[in-house]
Amino acid sequence: MKIVLQRVAQASVRVGGKDVAAICRGLLVLFGAEKNDTEEKVIFLAEKILNLRIFSDEKGKMNLSCLDISGEVLVVSQFTLAGDCSKGRRPGFDNAAPPDEARSLYQNFIHQVSRSGLKVASGEFGADMQVELINDGPVTFTLER
């Protein structure tokens, strides 16, 4: 499982020209499921992103979590995170989880993050999406499990 985590001032998703989700200050999570990913990995990464101290405190130090600031979370499925670009000029996607499995992991991740009580929005699994964001910092991390 791979995640690209971005601290944002705001973010939104459009599908087919329609707005489907938007958040204010918080986290944009690009979520990629791979073969052999498990529900345990989902739970671990959901807890990790919610508690990762990447928001500034009153002294300007990254010392607060999304939970601490009552931030919002936008989760977007990102199949291409499973891409392997180590050989040739075209990414290989052999390591990507099958669609039904990936959808289940994605939905469970959203559920786990939603249990926090924060506002959680999501993109549309498998859709061609346009994601807009204002990256705050910029602050971006990659997480794998």
N, C-alpha and C positions, 0 to 999 in steps of 0.2 A: 504494500500500500504506500502510495506516495502522495504527499500533500505539499502544495505551495500555499503558504500563509502570508497574507499581506495585511498590514495595519492600514486601515482606510479612514478617511474623513467621510466618504460616502461611496456607495457602489450600487450598480443596478444591472439587470439582465433583461434583454429584449429577445423575443422569439417571433419570427415572422412579422416584424414591425410593431409588435405589441409589447408593452412593458409587462413583465411577469413577476418581477421582484425588485425590491430596493431596500437599502439600509442606510442609516446614518453612521456615525462614528462606531467603529468596531473592527470586525475581521472579515476579509474575503478569503474563503477557503476553496482552493481548486483541488478536487478530490479525484485521485486515480486508483482504481482497483486492479490488482494483479492476481495471477493464478496463485493458489494456495493462501490467499488472504483469509483471515478468520474473524469471527465476531469479537474475539479477544483483542485483536489488533484494532478493530473499530473502537471498542471501549477505551483502550489505552490512548489512542490518538485524540478522541473526543475530549477526554479529561486533560490531555496535554495541551491542546490548543486553548481550552477555556482557562487554564491556570498558568499558562506561560506569561511571565511578567515582561511584557513588551510595550506597555503604555507608560508614559512619563508621569512621575509624581510631581509634587509641588516644587521640588528642587531640580526638575528636568532630567532625573535619572529614570531609566526603564526599570520600574519597580512595582508596577501595577498590572494586574491581569484584566482580561475582558470582563470577568466576573466582578472584579473590584470597581470597575468604572460603569457597570451596568451597560456594557456595549451591546451592539447588535451583530449578528452573524449571517453572512450570505454564503451558502454552500453551493458550488457549481461542479457538476461532474466533468471530468477532464480526462477523457480516454487517452489522449496523446501523452500524458505523463508516464504511461507504461511503454512508450516508444524507446527502442534501442537504436541509437545513432552511431554505434561504435564501428560499424562496417558499412562500406558503400556510401551511397548518397541518398538513399531512401530509408527512412526509419522502418524498423521491423516491429511488429506488434504481437509477436508470439507470446510474450509474457503477460499480455492483457488478460484479465478475467473475462470469461464468456459473458455476454450481455445480461442474461438473467441473473447470474451470480453477482455481477458488478452492480446491477440495479438494486438487488437485495442489500448488499453491503452499503451502498450509497444511502438508501432509505433508512437503514439502521443507524448510520452515522448521524443523519439529520435528527432521528429520534433521540439518540444519546445526547446530542448537543441541546436539543429542545428541553430535555429534562432539567437543564440548568435554570429554567425560568426566564432566560433571556429571549428577546425577539429573535427568531430564526426564520430566514427566508431561503428559498432555493431556486435554482434554475430548473430546467426541464431535462430529465435524463435522456440522452441520445439525440437531443435536438441540436440544430445549428443555431448557436446563441451568439449574441453580441453582448459583451461584458464591458461596462464602463466603470472606471474607478478613479478616485483621487487618492493615490497612495500617500499616506501620511508619514513623511520622513525623508525619503522613502524608507520603509521598514518592510523587508521581505525575508522569509525563512523557508527552507525546505525541510520536511520531516519525512522519515521513512520508518517503517516497522516491518 
